C-alpha cells in the first residue's frame, strides 16, 4: 500500500507540472483533472493504511488533511477554469 501512496502521490505533482506546458485550456484542465484523480486515489490509500494500523492517529490526521486539502484546491481550480472557458 505504501508503494501505491508513493505512486499516486508523486503522480499528482507530475501532472500539475505537466499542466504548465498544456497546449490549450482544455488540455490544462485535463491534466489537472488527472492530478485530482490521483489525489483522490492517494486519500483512498491513506485511509487503508490507517485502517490497517500502519498509521497512528496523528500521522493519519496530518497526512489525510494535507491530501484532502489538495483535493479541494484542485476541485476548485478545475471548476473555476471550466467556468472561465464557458464564459
Secondary structure, DSSP 4 states (H G I P E B T S, - for coil): -HHHHHHHHHHHHHHHHHHTT-SSHHHHHHHHHHHHHHHHHHHHHHHHHHHTTSS-HHHHHHHHHHHHHHHHHHHHHHHHHHHHHH-
